[in-house]
Amino acid sequence: MADIPLSLYLHFPWCVRKCPYCDFNSHTLRAEIPEQAYVDALLRDLDFELTETPEPRPLQSIFMGGGTPSLFSAEAIGRLLDAIARRLNFAPDIEITLEANPGTAEAGHFPGYRSAGVNRISMGFQSLDDDMLKRLGRIHGRQEALRAFELARRAGFDNINIDLMYALPDQTARQASADLAAAIALAPEHLSYYQLTLEPNTEFGLRPPPLPDDDTAWAMQEGGVERLASAGYRQYEISAYAQAGRKARHNVNYWTFGDYLGIGAGAHAKRSISTASGLNITRRARHKHPRTYMERSGTAASVQEQHAVPEKDRPFEFLMNALRLNRGFEVELYRQHTGTDWNPTDPAVLSAIEQGWLSTSPTHVRATAQGLNYLNALLGLFLNGAPS
């Protein structure tokens, strides 16, 4: 589908240590990383994906996430990106992001990543308070985080995101405010500011730490929005804030129901294919365990799950992502990405408007400020059938 943008997600599954709140597909490193073998597996996987369904669209973005991609050498990242460029066309302004853990930011890594073609770094600070970092099980401290940021700047990176969490164990509103102020003082181009949530099957989920109450967490969120706005960061998604022209294009493509190839252990993918009978949308996920993934890479056996997205489910999947954006979405985009027309007289739409959660025009739909605050309730209106 020429109208639907295409991105590429690459998953690197290893971490020095598993954080107690993390429910991503990450595995504690118990030996040396098999860099060469894993990059080879990624490329076999990509070749299989493209042989099965050739892809003429240029890549708008590449995101290397994890796990901890910064455990890999600059040479490995460079070899990977060069090989991808031989297989897929890159948009002239392609965004190439690499997630970096400050605790694994070697002095020589950032210049090498820059030379390899990475043009955006996403740093997982989570906090700049040493006590909070210990509570979160992080392997870095405040000074390591500040040093990593400085090294990335020296290497020439002019597009850096900082991940920062609030409502941490026993955190006060004053501590959260000080944390955010310290991050803003670094002047990153982008900030992801989000609340710690307790996920099932994590250490925190099984043994919950004492967290701030709902009122305190709400005050942290509201205070954070105000502080970020006053510092020139525009909120464009529930937890994403950017300086002018610095939105994360990879994430925006995801939130607007764009397509993305997913390569690597546990990676997820979504692709849309036009056929004579209409639009076919397929989701698939790779095997999560690195060894299993590497053994099966390049074959259909590397895919653990795959399903076609039924036409009736597409509108809700679209809304579940697009309504997170402050700007909402264009009605035409809804049609292009779901294959159905937006129905402004649908009972769920009328109910959302009546409750002050949704704003619509003939060409545009967005959640109001109140709707963003009560997004789960807003989406609940569409659970039994989105407008079509």
C-alpha distance (Angstrom), angle and dihedral (degrees) to the residues before:
residue distance angle dihedral
M1 . . .
A2 3.80 . .
D3 3.82 91.2 .
I4 3.82 94.6 57.3
P5 3.83 114.9 76.7
L6 3.80 119.4 -126.9
S7 3.80 128.2 -140.1
L8 3.80 134.1 175.6
Y9 3.79 125.4 -134.0
L10 3.82 119.6 -164.0
H11 3.80 118.5 -168.0
F12 3.81 123.5 -150.4
P13 3.81 105.9 -169.8
W14 3.81 105.2 -165.8
C15 3.81 130.6 95.2
V16 3.80 132.4 176.2
R17 3.80 86.9 -125.7
K18 3.79 134.1 -0.6
C19 3.81 111.4 -114.0
P20 3.83 114.0 -129.5
Y21 3.83 93.4 -123.9
C22 3.82 98.2 44.3
D23 3.81 120.8 111.5
F24 3.81 95.8 170.2
N25 3.79 120.8 114.0
S26 3.80 97.5 -88.0
H27 3.79 129.8 143.4
T28 3.80 127.9 -160.6
L29 3.79 111.2 -110.0
R30 3.81 109.9 -117.6
A31 3.80 99.3 169.1
E32 3.77 139.9 9.1
I33 3.80 114.2 -47.0
P34 3.83 111.6 -103.6
E35 3.81 90.5 -130.6
Q36 3.78 99.1 166.1
A37 3.80 94.2 43.3
Y38 3.79 93.7 46.9
V39 3.82 94.5 48.6
D40 3.81 88.3 48.8
A41 3.81 88.9 51.2
L42 3.80 91.7 50.6
L43 3.79 91.3 52.4
R44 3.82 93.3 46.9
D45 3.78 87.6 50.7
L46 3.80 92.2 50.7
D47 3.81 91.6 47.6
F48 3.80 90.2 52.4
E49 3.80 91.1 49.4
L50 3.81 93.4 49.8
T51 3.81 94.8 42.7
E52 3.78 90.1 53.5
T53 3.82 93.1 47.4
P54 3.83 117.1 8.8
E55 3.79 113.5 -138.6
P56 3.83 118.9 -144.9
R57 3.80 95.5 172.3
P58 3.81 118.1 100.9
L59 3.79 117.7 -118.2
Q60 3.79 112.6 -105.7
S61 3.80 93.9 -170.2
I62 3.79 144.8 1.2
F63 3.79 121.3 -152.9
M64 3.80 122.4 -168.3
G65 3.79 107.5 -162.0
G66 3.75 139.6 160.2
G67 2.85 154.2 74.0
T68 3.78 93.2 -9.9
P69 3.82 116.5 -38.7
S70 3.82 89.9 179.7
L71 3.81 88.3 71.3
F72 3.81 85.1 74.9
S73 3.79 119.9 84.4
A74 3.78 122.8 -110.5
E75 3.81 87.9 -115.4
A76 3.80 91.5 58.3
I77 3.81 92.4 47.3
G78 3.80 90.6 47.6
R79 3.80 92.9 50.9
L80 3.78 90.1 48.8
L81 3.81 95.6 49.5
D82 3.82 92.7 44.7
A83 3.80 90.2 52.6
I84 3.81 92.3 47.9
A85 3.81 90.0 51.2
R86 3.81 88.8 56.8
R87 3.79 90.7 53.9
L88 3.81 103.3 39.7
N89 3.77 136.6 32.1
F90 3.80 116.3 -112.2
A91 3.80 122.2 -142.7
P92 3.83 109.3 -118.7
D93 3.81 91.0 -112.6
I94 3.80 97.4 38.3
E95 3.80 115.8 166.6
I96 3.82 112.9 -136.4
T97 3.81 114.0 -171.6
L98 3.79 129.4 -173.3
E99 3.80 122.4 -169.9
A100 3.79 112.8 -133.8
N101 3.78 129.2 -166.5
P102 3.83 109.2 -147.5
G103 3.79 88.4 -138.9
T104 3.80 91.2 62.6
A105 3.81 98.3 39.6
E106 3.79 102.6 123.1
A107 3.79 115.1 -164.0
G108 3.79 92.6 -115.2
H109 3.78 99.0 44.8
F110 3.81 102.9 79.4
P111 3.84 98.4 55.3
G112 3.80 88.0 48.3
Y113 3.79 92.8 49.2
R114 3.81 89.1 49.9
S115 3.81 91.7 50.9
A116 3.80 89.8 47.3
G117 3.81 90.6 61.2
V118 3.80 103.3 -95.3
N119 3.82 107.9 140.8
R120 3.80 101.8 173.5
I121 3.81 130.7 48.4
S122 3.81 124.5 -160.8
M123 3.81 112.1 -160.5
G124 3.78 121.0 -158.3
F125 3.80 99.6 -145.0
Q126 3.85 94.7 146.4
S127 3.82 87.3 178.2
L128 3.80 140.9 2.5
D129 3.79 93.7 -148.5
D130 3.81 112.8 99.8
D131 3.80 93.6 -148.1
M132 3.80 92.0 50.8
L133 3.79 91.5 47.1
K134 3.80 89.8 55.1
R135 3.80 90.7 49.4
L136 3.81 88.7 51.7
G137 3.80 92.4 51.1
R138 3.80 93.0 -119.9
I139 3.81 118.9 162.6
H140 3.82 93.9 -141.7
G141 3.79 135.1 66.5
R142 3.79 132.9 -147.1
Q143 3.81 95.0 -87.3
E144 3.80 92.7 49.9
A145 3.80 89.8 52.2
L146 3.80 92.6 49.9
R147 3.80 90.9 47.0
A148 3.80 92.4 49.6
F149 3.79 90.7 52.1
E150 3.81 91.4 49.3
L151 3.81 91.5 49.1
A152 3.80 91.4 51.4
R153 3.79 90.6 51.2
R154 3.81 91.5 48.7
A155 3.80 88.9 51.7
G156 3.80 89.3 59.6
F157 3.79 102.1 -100.8
D158 3.80 108.2 151.9
N159 3.80 95.3 171.2
I160 3.81 112.6 63.5
N161 3.79 130.5 158.3
I162 3.80 124.3 -158.6
D163 3.81 120.4 -155.6
L164 3.80 110.7 -147.2
M165 3.81 128.7 174.6
Y166 3.79 131.4 -157.3
A167 3.82 134.9 -167.5
L168 3.79 88.7 54.3
P169 3.82 123.5 168.8
D170 3.83 109.0 -57.4
Q171 3.81 90.4 -15.2
T172 3.80 118.1 157.8
A173 3.80 125.5 -145.1
R174 3.80 88.8 -111.6
Q175 3.80 91.7 54.2
A176 3.80 91.8 48.6
S177 3.80 90.4 50.1
A178 3.81 91.9 49.9
D179 3.81 90.5 48.6
L180 3.79 92.1 52.8
A181 3.81 92.6 44.9
A182 3.81 90.1 54.3
A183 3.80 91.4 51.3
I184 3.81 93.0 47.2
A185 3.81 89.9 50.3
L186 3.81 88.2 66.2
A187 3.84 89.0 59.7
P188 3.81 98.5 -137.3
E189 3.79 114.2 -176.7
H190 3.80 91.5 -125.4
L191 3.80 136.9 25.4
S192 3.79 128.0 -165.8
Y193 3.82 105.4 -159.2
Y194 3.77 113.7 -178.2
Q195 3.78 142.2 155.8
L196 3.79 121.1 -103.3
T197 3.79 108.6 -112.7
L198 3.78 126.9 -167.7
E199 3.78 109.2 -122.9
P200 3.82 124.9 -161.9
N201 3.80 116.9 -104.1
T202 3.81 93.6 26.4
E203 3.79 126.5 110.1
F204 3.82 90.6 -110.1
G205 3.78 90.3 46.2
L206 3.79 91.9 53.8
R207 3.81 95.5 40.3
P208 3.81 106.5 24.1
P209 3.80 116.2 -152.5
P210 3.82 119.5 -140.4
L211 3.81 107.0 -83.0
P212 3.82 131.5 -171.3
D213 3.80 114.2 -88.1
D214 3.79 120.9 -103.7
D215 3.81 94.6 -96.3
T216 3.80 92.1 52.6
A217 3.80 92.3 46.2
W218 3.80 89.6 49.9
A219 3.82 90.4 51.0
M220 3.81 89.7 51.0
Q221 3.79 91.1 51.4
E222 3.80 95.1 46.4
G223 3.79 92.6 44.6
G224 3.78 89.9 48.8
V225 3.80 93.2 52.6
E226 3.81 90.7 51.5
R227 3.80 94.5 46.3
L228 3.79 92.9 47.7
A229 3.80 92.5 48.0
S230 3.80 91.9 50.6
A231 3.81 88.6 51.6
G232 3.81 92.3 54.4
Y233 3.80 99.7 -98.6
R234 3.78 113.4 135.6
Q235 3.78 117.0 -149.7
Y236 3.81 107.8 -131.7
E237 3.81 99.2 161.9
I238 3.79 133.6 23.8
S239 3.81 93.5 -88.8
A240 3.82 103.1 12.4
Y241 3.81 126.9 94.5
A242 3.78 126.8 177.5
Q243 3.75 143.3 177.5
A244 3.80 114.6 -117.6
G245 3.80 111.4 -60.0
R246 3.80 93.9 4.3
K247 3.79 104.7 103.0
A248 3.79 114.0 139.9
R249 3.79 100.6 -103.1
H250 3.79 93.2 -165.3
N251 3.80 91.9 56.4
V252 3.80 93.4 43.0
N253 3.80 88.7 55.3
Y254 3.80 89.3 52.3
W255 3.82 93.0 47.5
T256 3.81 92.0 49.7
F257 3.82 92.7 53.2
G258 3.79 94.3 -105.2
D259 3.79 123.1 159.1
Y260 3.78 125.9 -94.2
L261 3.76 135.7 178.8
G262 3.80 111.8 -134.9
I263 3.79 116.6 -153.1
G264 3.80 127.3 174.6
A265 3.79 139.2 43.4
G266 3.80 108.9 -30.0
A267 3.82 93.8 -4.2
H268 3.81 118.4 154.5
A269 3.80 125.7 -144.1
K270 3.79 138.6 -170.1
R271 3.80 124.1 -165.8
S272 3.79 132.7 177.0
I273 3.79 120.3 -153.1
S274 3.82 124.9 -172.4
T275 3.78 114.6 -135.8
A276 3.78 134.9 173.4
S277 3.80 88.6 -97.6
G278 3.81 95.7 48.7
L279 3.78 140.2 -90.2
N280 3.81 119.9 -15.5
I281 3.81 116.8 -162.8
T282 3.80 120.1 -168.6
R283 3.80 130.3 -173.3
R284 3.79 123.4 -164.6
A285 3.79 138.4 172.2
R286 3.80 130.6 -156.7
H287 3.79 125.3 -131.8
K288 3.79 110.5 -78.3
H289 3.79 102.3 -143.0
P290 3.83 110.0 85.0
R291 3.81 95.7 -140.0
T292 3.81 93.8 48.5
Y293 3.78 90.4 45.7
M294 3.81 93.7 50.1
E295 3.81 92.7 47.6
R296 3.81 92.5 51.5
S297 3.80 99.5 35.0
G298 3.78 114.9 128.9
T299 3.80 94.0 30.3
A300 3.78 136.6 81.5
A301 3.81 87.0 -105.4
S302 3.83 89.8 73.2
V303 3.82 88.3 70.7
Q304 3.80 110.4 85.9
E305 3.81 98.1 178.1
Q306 3.79 133.8 18.5
H307 3.77 134.0 165.8
A308 3.77 140.5 160.1
V309 3.80 113.4 -116.5
P310 3.82 105.8 -121.1
E311 3.78 115.2 -126.4
K312 3.80 90.7 -118.6
D313 3.84 91.6 57.6
R314 3.80 98.4 47.9
P315 3.81 98.6 80.3
F316 3.81 93.3 53.8
E317 3.82 92.3 45.4
F318 3.80 88.5 51.6
L319 3.82 93.3 48.8
M320 3.80 92.8 45.2
N321 3.80 88.1 64.0
A322 3.81 106.7 26.2
L323 3.81 95.7 51.0
R324 3.82 88.5 61.7
L325 3.80 87.5 71.3
N326 3.80 116.8 88.7
R327 3.79 90.5 -138.9
G328 3.81 92.5 50.0
F329 3.79 115.5 -157.2
E330 3.78 144.0 -65.4
V331 3.78 116.8 -105.0
E332 3.81 89.5 -128.8
L333 3.81 90.6 54.8
Y334 3.80 88.9 53.4
R335 3.81 89.8 54.4
Q336 3.81 94.3 46.0
H337 3.79 94.9 49.0
T338 3.81 100.2 39.9
G339 3.79 102.5 30.4
T340 3.83 90.9 -128.0
D341 3.80 134.5 94.7
W342 3.81 124.0 -110.1
N343 3.81 112.1 -109.8
P344 3.84 110.3 -151.1
T345 3.82 92.1 -172.4
D346 3.80 95.4 55.4
P347 3.84 109.7 129.6
A348 3.82 91.7 -122.9
V349 3.81 90.9 54.0
L350 3.79 92.6 48.3
S351 3.81 91.0 47.9
A352 3.82 91.9 50.2
I353 3.81 90.9 49.9
E354 3.80 91.7 47.8
Q355 3.81 91.1 53.0
G356 3.79 91.3 49.9
W357 3.79 94.4 -114.1
L358 3.80 100.8 112.4
S359 3.79 135.0 47.1
T360 3.80 119.3 -163.7
S361 3.78 140.5 179.6
P362 3.81 130.9 174.5
T363 3.82 89.1 -88.5
H364 3.81 107.0 24.9
V365 3.82 142.4 46.7
R366 3.80 128.3 -170.7
A367 3.77 140.9 159.3
T368 3.80 114.0 -108.2
A369 3.80 120.3 -126.3
Q370 3.80 87.5 -95.0
G371 3.79 90.4 47.3
L372 3.81 91.0 54.4
N373 3.80 89.7 51.0
Y374 3.81 89.9 52.3
L375 3.79 97.5 33.2
N376 3.81 95.9 141.0
A377 3.79 90.6 53.9
L378 3.80 90.6 46.5
L379 3.79 92.1 51.2
G380 3.79 89.4 46.4
L381 3.79 88.5 67.3
F382 3.80 88.9 63.6
L383 3.80 98.8 43.6
N384 3.79 94.1 100.2
G385 3.76 94.2 49.5
A386 3.79 133.0 -26.4
P387 3.82 121.8 -130.4
S388 3.78 113.7 -70.9
